[in-house]
Amino acid sequence: MKASRLVSLLLTLQQRRSARAAELAQLFEVSVRTVYRDVAALQAAGVPLWTEPGRGGGIRLLEGWRTRLDGLTGAEAAALFAGAAPAALAELGLGSVLLAAQAKVLATLPEPLRDRARTIAQRFHLDAPGWFHRGEELPHLMSVAEAVWEQRRVTVRYRRADGSVRRVLEPYGLVLKAGVWYLVARVPDADAVRTYRLGRITAVEPGGDTFERPAQFQLAQWWRASAASFDRTLIRDRVRLRVSPHGLRRLPSVTDPAARDEAVLHTGPPDEQGWCEVELAVESPRVALTQLLPLGADIEILAPVELRIELAALGAAIAARNA
């Protein structure tokens, strides 16, 4: 781990030329004392580093000096080939760039790592969308992507359930989630960052004005927080069930992952028949009915009573229809 951290520290300083010890400690999740020990180790190995005290000081690398480290570890090479999403990059017009980058990496890797990278690429393939997923028509993806790269405002026409709206946006980034593209953008009029599904953008008017993307904005971090907040807004109700052993094993296939994980924490001990009481967070009773119906006779709804009555009526109607 220390050797890997020393290489990462050296490459980071090579890119930045200088950094404060506290910044490096936060980046590598170590103490400031460990950073200074690593710097001393690099200096002992002949790397021209020096430290400057004071407010404007930090750890600096001699101007013009570059490491001769130009290889990748086996894991890094494998990640480059196995982690690529060719379809997504092709949609962004970067498919040929990916192929060129992989070809260059293969040409410079030592033979053992080259063989490992090829093996991983042949045995691991990323296909993000679920089964029966049809790709959306995305006529404006490239226009939006260009606005993201160039940090230019765009005016879009966006289709909502209540009609079409016109918005001026400052595009911060694109996210591909389960095969669906989303645009994360700031709405200047509302001074808020929001998410827009690319498939619902019906028109894009490129603007001439550029904008300053906040340096502190981290797309992945923002997306995780936004997704978690969205999940919390969906969960509004709870149902209490008795579930058979077979139904308990099948429960993960019919519920949302977050609700499933929470349900496990609230599962009571099994009774003499092996049935357990489970408290499940759901979006609404109507959604819960749709989710729980596939479990059939392996569940008994204890509360709310209205959902129990509705499921019983639905079950009777199904039995009568198929008698």
C-alpha positions as CSV (number, residue, x, y, z in Angstrom):
1,M,0.0,0.0,0.0
2,K,2.8,2.4,0.8
3,A,4.6,1.9,-2.5
4,S,1.3,2.5,-4.4
5,R,0.7,5.6,-2.3
6,L,4.2,6.9,-3.0
7,V,3.7,6.5,-6.8
8,S,0.3,8.2,-6.6
9,L,1.7,11.1,-4.5
10,L,4.5,11.6,-7.0
11,L,2.2,11.6,-10.0
12,T,-0.2,14.0,-8.2
13,L,2.7,16.4,-7.5
14,Q,3.9,16.0,-11.1
15,Q,0.5,17.2,-12.3
16,R,-0.1,20.0,-9.8
17,R,3.6,20.9,-9.3
18,S,2.8,22.0,-5.7
19,A,0.2,21.2,-3.0
20,R,-0.3,21.7,0.7
21,A,0.3,18.7,3.0
22,A,-3.3,19.0,4.4
23,E,-4.7,18.7,0.9
24,L,-2.6,15.6,0.1
25,A,-3.5,14.1,3.5
26,Q,-7.2,14.5,2.7
27,L,-6.8,13.2,-0.9
28,F,-5.0,10.0,0.2
29,E,-6.9,9.6,3.5
30,V,-3.8,9.6,5.7
31,S,-2.4,12.0,8.3
32,V,-0.3,15.0,7.6
33,R,2.6,13.3,9.4
34,T,2.3,10.4,7.0
35,V,2.4,12.8,4.0
36,Y,5.7,14.3,5.3
37,R,7.1,10.8,5.8
38,D,6.2,9.9,2.2
39,V,7.8,13.1,1.0
40,A,11.0,12.2,2.9
41,A,11.0,8.7,1.3
42,L,10.7,10.2,-2.2
43,Q,13.5,12.7,-1.5
44,A,15.7,9.9,-0.3
45,A,15.0,8.1,-3.6
46,G,16.2,11.2,-5.5
47,V,13.0,13.0,-6.3
48,P,13.7,16.8,-6.3
49,L,11.0,17.8,-3.7
50,W,11.1,20.5,-1.2
51,T,8.8,22.0,1.4
52,E,8.0,25.7,2.0
53,P,6.5,26.8,5.3
54,G,4.0,29.6,5.7
55,R,0.6,30.5,4.3
56,G,1.7,30.3,0.7
57,G,4.0,27.4,1.1
58,G,3.5,23.7,0.5
59,I,5.2,20.7,-1.0
60,R,6.8,21.5,-4.4
61,L,8.3,19.5,-7.3
62,L,11.3,20.9,-9.2
63,E,10.0,22.7,-12.4
64,G,10.5,20.6,-15.5
65,W,11.3,17.3,-13.6
66,R,9.1,14.3,-14.6
67,T,9.1,10.8,-13.4
68,R,10.1,8.0,-15.8
69,L,7.2,5.9,-14.5
70,D,5.2,5.2,-17.7
71,G,3.7,1.8,-17.0
72,L,0.5,0.5,-15.5
73,T,-0.2,-2.2,-12.9
74,G,-2.1,-5.3,-13.9
75,A,-5.2,-4.1,-12.1
76,E,-5.0,-0.6,-13.8
77,A,-4.7,-2.1,-17.2
78,A,-7.5,-4.5,-16.6
79,A,-9.8,-1.7,-15.4
80,L,-9.1,0.4,-18.5
81,F,-10.3,-2.5,-20.7
82,A,-13.0,-4.0,-18.5
83,G,-14.6,-0.8,-17.2
84,A,-15.2,0.8,-20.6
85,A,-18.8,1.2,-21.7
86,P,-18.5,1.2,-25.6
87,A,-22.1,1.9,-26.3
88,A,-22.2,5.0,-24.1
89,L,-19.0,6.3,-25.5
90,A,-20.2,5.7,-29.0
91,E,-23.3,7.7,-28.3
92,L,-21.0,10.6,-27.2
93,G,-18.9,10.2,-30.4
94,L,-16.0,8.9,-28.4
95,G,-16.0,5.3,-29.6
96,S,-13.0,5.7,-31.8
97,V,-11.1,7.6,-29.1
98,L,-11.6,4.6,-26.7
99,L,-10.2,2.2,-29.3
100,A,-7.2,4.4,-30.0
101,A,-6.5,4.8,-26.3
102,Q,-6.7,1.0,-25.7
103,A,-4.4,0.4,-28.7
104,K,-1.8,2.8,-27.3
105,V,-1.9,1.3,-23.9
106,L,-1.5,-2.2,-25.4
107,A,1.5,-1.1,-27.4
108,T,3.3,0.3,-24.4
109,L,2.5,-2.4,-21.8
110,P,4.9,-5.1,-20.9
111,E,3.9,-8.5,-22.4
112,P,2.6,-10.0,-19.1
113,L,0.3,-7.0,-18.5
114,R,-0.7,-6.9,-22.1
115,D,-1.9,-10.5,-21.9
116,R,-3.8,-9.8,-18.7
117,A,-5.5,-6.8,-20.2
118,R,-6.6,-8.8,-23.3
119,T,-7.8,-11.6,-21.1
120,I,-10.0,-9.4,-19.0
121,A,-11.4,-7.6,-22.0
122,Q,-12.4,-11.0,-23.5
123,R,-14.0,-12.3,-20.3
124,F,-15.8,-9.3,-18.9
125,H,-18.3,-7.1,-20.7
126,L,-20.3,-4.2,-19.2
127,D,-23.9,-4.1,-20.4
128,A,-25.6,-1.5,-18.1
129,P,-29.3,-1.5,-19.3
130,G,-31.7,-4.1,-17.9
131,W,-33.4,-6.7,-20.0
132,F,-36.0,-5.6,-22.5
133,H,-34.7,-2.1,-22.3
134,R,-35.1,-0.2,-25.5
135,G,-32.8,2.7,-26.1
136,E,-34.3,6.1,-26.3
137,E,-34.1,8.3,-29.3
138,L,-31.5,11.0,-28.4
139,P,-31.3,13.4,-31.3
140,H,-29.9,16.2,-29.0
141,L,-27.3,14.3,-27.0
142,M,-24.4,15.5,-29.0
143,S,-25.6,19.2,-28.9
144,V,-26.0,18.9,-25.1
145,A,-22.6,17.2,-24.8
146,E,-20.9,19.9,-26.7
147,A,-22.5,22.5,-24.4
148,V,-21.1,20.5,-21.4
149,W,-17.6,20.4,-22.9
150,E,-17.6,24.1,-23.9
151,Q,-19.5,25.4,-20.8
152,R,-22.0,27.2,-22.9
153,R,-25.6,28.0,-21.9
154,V,-28.3,26.4,-23.9
155,T,-32.1,26.9,-24.2
156,V,-34.0,23.7,-24.3
157,R,-37.6,22.7,-24.8
158,Y,-38.4,20.0,-22.2
159,R,-41.5,17.7,-22.2
160,R,-43.2,17.2,-18.9
161,A,-46.4,15.4,-17.9
162,D,-48.3,18.7,-17.8
163,G,-46.9,20.0,-21.1
164,S,-43.8,21.5,-22.6
165,V,-41.6,24.1,-20.9
166,R,-38.7,26.3,-22.1
167,R,-35.6,26.5,-20.0
168,V,-32.2,28.3,-20.1
169,L,-29.7,25.9,-18.7
170,E,-26.0,25.9,-17.7
171,P,-25.1,22.2,-18.3
172,Y,-22.7,20.8,-15.6
173,G,-22.5,17.2,-16.7
174,L,-24.1,14.0,-18.2
175,V,-25.0,10.9,-16.3
176,L,-25.8,7.5,-17.7
177,K,-28.0,5.6,-15.3
178,A,-29.3,2.1,-16.2
179,G,-29.1,2.9,-19.9
180,V,-30.8,6.3,-19.6
181,W,-29.0,9.6,-20.1
182,Y,-29.6,12.5,-17.8
183,L,-28.4,16.1,-17.9
184,V,-27.4,17.8,-14.7
185,A,-27.7,21.5,-15.1
186,R,-28.1,24.8,-13.3
187,V,-31.2,26.8,-13.9
188,P,-30.1,30.5,-13.6
189,D,-33.6,31.8,-13.1
190,A,-34.1,29.5,-10.1
191,D,-30.5,29.4,-9.0
192,A,-30.8,25.7,-8.6
193,V,-29.1,22.6,-10.0
194,R,-31.6,20.1,-11.4
195,T,-31.8,16.8,-13.4
196,Y,-33.3,16.5,-16.9
197,R,-33.9,13.3,-18.8
198,L,-32.2,13.6,-22.2
199,G,-35.0,11.7,-23.9
200,R,-37.5,14.4,-23.0
201,I,-35.6,17.2,-24.4
202,T,-37.3,18.0,-27.7
203,A,-35.3,21.0,-28.9
204,V,-31.9,22.6,-28.2
205,E,-30.9,26.2,-29.1
206,P,-27.2,26.7,-28.5
207,G,-26.3,29.9,-26.9
208,G,-23.3,32.1,-27.3
209,D,-22.7,32.8,-23.7
210,T,-20.3,30.8,-21.6
211,F,-20.5,30.3,-17.9
212,E,-18.2,29.5,-15.1
213,R,-18.7,25.9,-13.8
214,P,-18.2,26.0,-10.0
215,A,-14.8,24.5,-9.2
216,Q,-16.2,22.8,-6.1
217,F,-19.0,21.0,-8.0
218,Q,-18.4,17.2,-8.1
219,L,-20.8,15.5,-10.5
220,A,-20.6,12.0,-9.0
221,Q,-21.0,13.3,-5.5
222,W,-23.9,15.5,-6.4
223,W,-25.6,12.6,-8.3
224,R,-25.3,10.3,-5.3
225,A,-26.8,12.8,-2.9
226,S,-29.6,13.6,-5.4
227,A,-30.4,10.0,-6.0
228,A,-30.5,9.3,-2.2
229,S,-32.8,12.3,-1.7
230,F,-35.1,11.1,-4.5
231,D,-35.3,7.6,-3.0
232,R,-36.3,9.1,0.4
233,T,-39.1,11.2,-1.2
234,L,-40.6,8.0,-2.8
235,I,-40.9,6.1,0.5
236,R,-44.0,7.6,2.1
237,D,-45.8,4.6,3.7
238,R,-45.2,1.4,5.5
239,V,-46.9,-2.0,5.4
240,R,-46.6,-4.9,7.9
241,L,-46.6,-8.4,6.6
242,R,-46.4,-12.1,7.5
243,V,-44.1,-13.7,5.0
244,S,-43.4,-17.5,4.5
245,P,-39.8,-18.7,4.2
246,H,-40.2,-18.9,0.4
247,G,-41.8,-15.5,0.3
248,L,-38.9,-14.0,2.4
249,R,-36.4,-15.4,-0.1
250,R,-38.4,-13.9,-3.0
251,L,-38.9,-10.5,-1.3
252,P,-35.7,-8.9,-2.8
253,S,-37.0,-9.5,-6.3
254,V,-40.2,-7.5,-5.8
255,T,-39.0,-4.6,-3.6
256,D,-36.7,-1.6,-4.0
257,P,-33.1,-2.3,-2.7
258,A,-33.3,0.4,0.0
259,A,-36.7,-0.8,1.2
260,R,-35.5,-4.4,1.2
261,D,-32.4,-3.7,3.2
262,E,-34.4,-1.8,5.8
263,A,-37.0,-4.6,5.9
264,V,-34.3,-7.1,6.8
265,L,-33.5,-5.0,9.9
266,H,-37.2,-5.0,11.0
267,T,-37.8,-8.7,10.4
268,G,-39.1,-10.5,13.5
269,P,-38.3,-14.1,14.6
270,P,-40.0,-16.9,12.7
271,D,-43.1,-18.5,14.2
272,E,-43.8,-22.3,14.4
273,Q,-44.6,-22.4,10.7
274,G,-41.4,-20.5,9.8
275,W,-43.3,-17.3,8.9
276,C,-41.8,-13.9,9.9
277,E,-43.3,-10.5,10.5
278,V,-41.8,-7.9,8.2
279,E,-42.2,-4.1,8.2
280,L,-41.7,-2.8,4.6
281,A,-41.2,0.8,3.5
282,V,-43.2,1.5,0.3
283,E,-44.0,4.4,-2.1
284,S,-47.8,4.0,-1.6
285,P,-50.4,1.3,-0.9
286,R,-51.2,1.2,-4.6
287,V,-47.5,0.6,-5.5
288,A,-47.2,-1.9,-2.6
289,L,-50.1,-3.9,-4.0
290,T,-48.4,-4.2,-7.4
291,Q,-45.1,-5.2,-5.8
292,L,-46.5,-7.8,-3.4
293,L,-49.0,-9.4,-5.7
294,P,-46.4,-11.7,-7.3
295,L,-45.7,-13.3,-3.8
296,G,-49.3,-14.6,-3.9
297,A,-50.1,-17.0,-1.0
298,D,-46.6,-16.5,0.6
299,I,-47.7,-13.3,2.3
300,E,-50.4,-12.0,4.6
301,I,-50.9,-8.3,5.0
302,L,-51.4,-7.3,8.6
303,A,-51.6,-3.5,8.1
304,P,-52.9,-1.3,6.8
305,V,-56.3,-3.0,6.8
306,E,-57.3,-1.3,3.5
307,L,-54.5,-2.9,1.6
308,R,-55.3,-6.3,3.1
309,I,-58.9,-5.9,1.9
310,E,-57.8,-4.8,-1.5
311,L,-55.4,-7.7,-2.0
312,A,-58.0,-10.2,-0.8
313,A,-60.6,-8.7,-3.3
314,L,-58.0,-8.9,-6.1
315,G,-57.2,-12.5,-5.2
316,A,-60.8,-13.5,-5.3
317,A,-61.3,-11.8,-8.6
318,I,-58.3,-13.7,-10.1
319,A,-59.6,-17.0,-8.6
320,A,-63.1,-16.4,-10.1
321,R,-61.7,-15.5,-13.5
322,N,-59.6,-18.6,-13.7
323,A,-62.1,-21.1,-12.0
